[in-house]
Amino acid sequence: MKNIGFLSFGHWMSQSSMVKTAEEAYLQSIDLAVEAEKLGIDGAWFRVHHFAQQIGSPFPLLSAIGAKTSKIEIGTGLIDMRYENPYMMAENAGLADIISKNRVQLGVGRGSPEQVLDGWKYFGYDYSEEDIKEVTRERTLEFLQLLKGERFATQNPEPLFPQSPGKLRLEPYSKGLEQRIWWGAGSIQTAEWAAKHGMNLQSSTLVNKESNEPFHIQQAKQLIAYKKAFKEAGHNFKPRTLVTRSIQPITTDLDRKLFAGSMWDEDSVGYLSYHQNPTIFGKTFAGEPDVIAKELAQDEAIKEADTLLITVPNTLGVEYNVHLLESIVKDVAPLVGWR
């Protein structure tokens, strides 16, 4: 069995898209999560970008989905900690987790390049790109600590409302949420850092190019190193690992028109704007279900991960993406042994 979810960027565009406004993007995200739960999909996950026509404010969305569903996990992949206040984030995350009855899974990390230069400065953080790596990690660890619910704040001796004596904590507190935080790792070193600090591991369709091996082999080594480091750290819960893939089963004429002959049918190497080292990008699996099932069965990173996220082309609308997810669950997953 494999935990299968979808990952949506929540794009909207005025042209060449069935999703033309922010209203449509957010409301359709809720609708897709509701329909995905009916199909037996295990998770609804959303990428977070700022200054872009796509999902940028995740907690109201997670809460809305939590209120309209009952089983599906609701996650982010990932929240860019360069922009976040750990205290406000802990309050928002706690509320979303309470509304969803403990189904929130938060992916956090440094994030990818944004639409504007040094965008976090507009959010009130005056750091350079050189500083931000350590700041991101420090904020993440502070956020994790706050989620534990420890009481740290000195009470006002003349409070507006009656309080129990002693220190106060952030409210609302949702027990166990700190064990459902995922670090978005791009390398073996960052995966081991996440393990040390008791976070789950989230690995995308790109990682740092650390050898000349295929993408899935490099990613699998990252997951293996993470599991070893987590065990050595001695945490008191079982960790989870996640990978993301672009999978497009071709079962209809429309599928064939949209995705046959994908230009991303091989791994590729490139550079992100803030990276000095190359990044390797995983390929898209597009084809007849039996063909791509054989390819997916050979993916070593998928074998290592307990959770697989499928990227969805949300600009094609809810109906098409329900079809896509249904094809994966019914036509592909059984052939690979995921269901």
N, C-alpha and C positions, 0 to 999 in steps of 0.2 A: 504493500500500500504506500502511496505517496500523497502527501498533503499538497493539493493543487489550488493555486489562487491566480487571480489576474492582477496585472499592474497597469494602471492607466495614468497617463500624463495629464489628462483632462484638457486637451487643446480645444480652443475655439478659433475660428478664422472666418472672416466675412466672405471669402471666396474659396472655391474648391473644397468645401467642407459642408457636411450636413449639420454641423454644430457651429453656429455663427456668433453666439453671444455667451457671456459668462453665465447668465441665467441658465441657458440650455446646457452648458458644460456641467455645472454643479448639479442641476436637477436630474440630468441624464445619468450622472455618476451614481446618484441614489437609486434610480430605476434599475441600472445595470446590476448593482449589488443585490437588490431584491430578487431579480430574475436569476442571477448567478446562484444564489442560495437555493432556489427551487431546483436548479439543475444538479445540485450536489457539490458545487464548487466550494472549497473550504475557506477561501480568503479573498477579500476585496482590498487591494492595496493601491496607494496613490503616491505618485511622485510629487514633490513640492518644489516649485520654482518661483522666484520673486521677479517683479517687473516684467512679467511675461503673460501672454494670453493663454494661461493654463493654470491648473490648481496651484494656489499659493497660500491659502489659509485653511489648513487641514482640519482643525479641531471642530469647527461647526459642522463640517461635512461628516466627520467620523461620528459625531453625536447624532446627526440626522439619520445616518445609516443604522446606527445602533438602535434607534427608536423604532425603526421600521422593519428590522430583521430580528432573528432569535438565535441563530447558530453561527453564521459566517464570521470568521475573524476579520477585523478591520484594522488595516495597517498603513504605514507610510514607508516609502522606499526612495528617498529618505528625506528627513527634515534637516536642513542646513543649519548647523549650530552656530555658524558665524553670525546669524541674524537673531538668535534667540536670547531672551532673558530666562535663565533657568527657573526662577521663582514663578513668573507668570506661566511659563510652560508647564510646570508641575501642577499648578491649579487647573489649567485647561485640560491636561492629560487625565488628571484624577476625575474630573467631571465627565469627560467622554467615556472613561472606563466604567464609571458608575452607571451611566445611562445605558451602555451596551452590556452591562452585567459581566464585566471582566473579559471582554473579547478584544480589547485594544492591543495591537502589536506595533510598537513604535520603532521604526528604523531611523537612526540618527547618524550624523557624520559631518564631514567637511563639505560635501557637496561638490558639484561640478561648476564650471564657469557660468556666471549669470549673464543677464542681458545688459547690465550696466557695469561700469568699472567701480570696484570697491563699494558694492551696493549696501553692505552692512553699515557704512558710515551714515547713510540716510536713516538708519534705524537707531542711531545714537552711539555707535561704537567706532571710536577713532583709532583703528589699528591698520597697520600696513599688511600687505599680503605676506610679508616675511614673518610678521608676528602671529598671524592668524592661526597657524597650525597648532601651536601650543594653547592658544586661547580656546580653540574649538574643543580640544581634549579636556581642558580645565572646566569649561562650562558643562560638558557632558558628565564628568564625574560629579560635579556639584548637583546637577539635575538628578543623577542616580541616587545621591545621598538624600536629597529632599524627598524622593519617592518612598523612602523607607519609613517615613512618618515619625521620625524622631523629633522631640520637642526641643526647640532651641531659642525661641524668641522671648524676651523679657516682657512680662505683662505690664500694661499701663495700670498704675495703682488706682486710677479712677476711670475704669472702663465704661464705655457707653452701655454695654450689655453684661450681665453676670457671666463669669467664667469660673471654671474649676481652678483651684490654686496651682501654681507652678508655671513652667514654661509652656509656650504655645507652639503649634506646628501649622503648616499650611493646610488649608481646608479647601475642598474636600479631600480626604485621604482615601485611597483605594488600595487595600491590602493586596500584595502580590504583583502589582504592576511593575515593580523594579526588576522582576524576573522575566518581563516581556519587552525588554529594550534590546534592540538589535544595532550593532555597529556596522556601518557600511565600509567594508575593508577592500582596499585595492591591492594589497600586497601581503606577503607572509608575515612581515613585521607588524603591520597594523592588525592582522588577524590575531596574532599572538598577544598583542596589547589588549584587544577586546576580551580575549579569554582570561587574561590576568585579572581584569576588572569585573568579570562576571556578566558580560553581555552575550547575547546570542550573535550569530554571524550572518551577515547579509552580503552576498557577493553578486555583482551585476553582470551585464553582458560585456563588461570590459574590466580588465585588471592590468596592473603594471606588467610589462613584458620582462620577465625575470629569467627567461631561457629561450631557446629556439624551439621548444616543444609546442604542440598545438594548444590552442586556448583552453580546451576542456581539461587537458592534462595539467597545465599550470594552475588552473583554478582548483582542481582536485587536490593538488599538493597544498594549496592554501588551506583548504578545509581540513585536511589531515593534520597539518601543523596546529591548527586552531584546536581541534579535539584533544590533541596531546597536551597542549598548554593548559586547556581548561581542566583536564583531569589532574594535572600536576598542581594547579592552583587550589584544588580541594574545595570547590564551591559545593553548596548543599542542594543543588538541583541539577537536573539533566539539561544540557544545552541543546539548542536547535540551530540548524544550519539551513541556509536558503540560497538558491541560485535563480537567476532570471534567464528566460530564453524567448526568442521570437519564433513562434511556431504557427504556420499557416497551412492547415490541411486544405487540400483542393478537392472539394466534393461536388461543386456546382459550376455552372458556366460563369457565374459572377466571380467566384473564387479564382477561376482560371484566368479571367480577364484582368483581375486586380493583381494577382500574385504569381502567376506562372512565369518561369524564367527570372526569378528574383536576382537582382544584381548583387545581393549580399549573400551569395551561396558559399562563400569561403571566409575564413578568418582574415582580418585585416589589421594592419599596424598603423598607428598615427600618434599624434601628440595633442594632449590637452594644453590649453593656453598657459597654465601655471606649472606644468610638468617639464622637468629637464630630461626625464627619461621617457622612452616610448611606451605606449599603451597598446595592448592587443584587444581587439574587438571580436566577439564571437559571431558566427554566421547566423543567417536566418534559415530555419528549416521549413521549406515550402515545397509541397508536392502531394502526391496521393498518400492517404493515410498509412498504407502498408509500407511504402517506401520510406517516409520520414520516421515511422516507428522503428525500422531497422537502424537508421542513423542515430536516433535518440537512445536506443538500447546500448550503443557503444560509447555514450557520453559519460566519462568517468566522474565528472563533477556532479552530474545529476544523480549518479549512483551513490555518491557520498552524502548528498543533501537529503534531509527529510522533507523539505518543502521546495516546491517548484512554482515560480511565478511566470505566467504567460503574459507578455506585453500585448496589449490590445490596441487596435487603431480606432480610438474613440471617435475620431472625426467622421467615421462611417455610420455612426448612430447606434442606438441600443439594439435594434432588431438584428443588424448584421453581427454585432459582437456577441449577442446571445447565440446566434448560429455558429460563430467561431468557437465559442466555449463548449457548446453542445457537441460539435464535431470532435473536439479534443477529448471530452469525457467519454463519448460513445464509440468513436472510430479509432482513436489513437491510444488512449490510456490503457485499455484492456490488452492491446497488442504488446505493450511495453511492460506490463505487469504492475502498472500504477493503480489499477482498480481490479 
